[in-house]
Amino acid sequence: MIEIERKFLTLSDAFKSEAKRSFRIKQGFLNTNQDRTVRVRLKDDNGFLTVKGKSSDDGLSRFEWEKEISKSDAESLLGLCEEIVIDKIRYEIPYGNHIFEVDEFFGENAGLIIAEVELQNENESFEKPHWLGKEVTGQVKYYNAQLSKEPFNTWKK
């Protein structure tokens, strides 16, 4: 139940031609406390309720619990979420021995693209695709919960 992942920006949208699958995701947060977040997600027609714990100091790992719920339950719970609901397309790209998940954001976070790779341990090495850019692991402003409070389009660029 511990999630270990690294986050990166992308250099281009070249990942799209390498994607094996993609999903439309809408997600909101019932709670965005820094010690725990409670997320409701609608991934195509599937609903999920997720609880995440506080990140480690380096941002690499944290507790995560997820339960599948019905589409109608997810839609109802999204109506109770904090103000900004995240809207994105997630692309799954196999590369080397890993699968990169790349999120292209829309709405108030339009223009932001974040790639993530989940690891088995914090020191695991992985091949980096040519479109992978600057690492942003541990930078709170890139967490989805934070993007729901301070969306990308409000950042000073």
C-alpha positions in Angstrom: 0.0 0.0 0.0 3.0 2.3 -0.4 3.2 4.2 -3.7 6.7 5.0 -5.0 6.8 7.3 -8.0 8.8 10.0 -9.7 7.3 12.9 -11.6 8.6 14.8 -14.6 7.6 17.5 -17.0 7.7 16.6 -20.7 9.7 18.1 -23.5 7.1 17.5 -26.2 3.9 15.6 -27.0 5.9 12.8 -28.7 4.7 10.4 -26.0 1.2 10.4 -27.6 2.4 8.4 -30.6 3.9 5.8 -28.2 0.9 5.4 -26.0 -0.8 2.0 -25.8 -3.9 3.3 -24.0 -5.5 6.5 -22.9 -8.3 7.4 -20.5 -10.3 10.5 -19.7 -10.1 11.2 -16.0 -12.2 13.6 -13.9 -11.2 13.8 -10.3 -12.0 15.9 -7.3 -10.9 16.0 -3.7 -13.1 15.6 -0.6 -10.1 16.5 1.6 -6.7 18.0 0.7 -5.2 18.1 4.2 -1.4 17.9 3.9 -1.3 14.7 6.0 -4.0 13.0 3.9 -6.0 13.5 0.8 -9.3 11.8 -0.2 -9.9 11.7 -3.9 -12.8 10.7 -6.0 -12.0 9.7 -9.6 -14.0 8.9 -12.7 -11.8 7.1 -15.2 -13.9 6.6 -18.3 -16.9 4.7 -16.8 -15.2 3.4 -13.7 -15.3 5.1 -10.3 -12.6 5.1 -7.6 -12.2 6.4 -4.0 -8.6 6.9 -3.0 -7.0 7.9 0.3 -3.3 9.0 0.2 -1.1 9.7 3.2 1.6 12.3 3.6 4.5 12.1 1.2 8.0 11.2 2.5 10.4 14.1 2.8 11.8 13.6 -0.7 8.3 13.1 -2.2 9.1 9.7 -3.5 6.7 7.6 -1.5 3.4 7.6 0.5 0.6 5.4 1.7 -2.1 4.9 -0.9 -5.4 3.0 -0.5 -7.9 2.7 -3.4 -11.4 1.1 -3.7 -13.4 0.8 -6.9 -16.9 2.4 -6.7 -19.8 2.6 -9.1 -19.9 5.3 -11.8 -23.0 6.8 -10.3 -21.4 6.9 -6.8 -18.3 8.6 -8.2 -20.5 11.2 -10.1 -22.4 11.9 -6.9 -19.3 12.3 -4.8 -17.7 14.6 -7.4 -20.5 17.0 -6.6 -19.3 17.2 -3.0 -15.7 17.8 -3.8 -13.7 21.0 -3.3 -14.3 23.6 -6.0 -11.9 22.7 -8.9 -12.3 19.3 -10.4 -9.3 18.0 -12.3 -9.9 17.1 -16.0 -7.2 15.2 -17.9 -6.3 12.5 -20.3 -3.9 9.9 -19.1 -1.7 8.1 -21.6 0.0 4.8 -20.7 3.4 4.4 -22.4 5.5 1.2 -21.9 9.2 2.1 -21.9 11.9 -0.3 -20.9 10.6 -2.3 -18.0 8.2 0.4 -16.8 5.0 2.0 -17.8 4.9 5.8 -17.8 1.6 7.5 -17.1 1.4 10.9 -18.7 -1.4 13.3 -17.8 -2.4 16.1 -20.2 -4.5 18.5 -18.2 -7.5 20.6 -19.4 -9.7 23.4 -18.0 -7.9 25.5 -15.4 -4.8 23.3 -15.6 -4.6 23.4 -19.4 -1.1 23.5 -20.8 0.4 21.3 -18.0 1.7 17.8 -18.8 3.1 15.6 -16.1 4.7 12.2 -16.6 5.0 9.7 -13.7 6.7 6.3 -13.3 5.9 4.0 -10.4 8.9 2.1 -9.0 9.3 -1.0 -6.8 11.8 0.8 -4.5 13.1 4.3 -4.2 16.5 3.5 -5.7 15.2 1.6 -8.7 16.7 2.7 -12.0 14.7 3.1 -15.1 15.2 4.1 -18.8 14.1 7.6 -19.6 12.2 8.3 -22.8 13.5 11.1 -25.1 10.5 13.2 -24.3 11.0 13.2 -20.6 12.0 16.6 -19.2 12.8 18.2 -15.8 12.1 16.1 -12.7 9.5 17.6 -10.3 9.2 14.8 -7.8 8.4 16.2 -4.4 7.3 19.6 -5.7 4.0 20.1 -4.0 2.6 22.5 -6.7 2.5 19.5 -9.1 0.4 17.3 -6.9 -3.2 16.9 -8.2 -4.6 17.9 -4.8 -2.6 21.2 -5.0 -3.7 21.7 -8.6 -7.3 21.6 -7.4 -6.6 24.5 -5.1 -4.0 26.5 -7.1 -4.4 25.5 -10.8 -1.7 25.9 -13.4 -3.3 28.9 -15.1 -2.9 30.9 -11.9 0.9 30.4 -11.6 3.2 33.2 -12.3 5.2 32.1 -15.3 
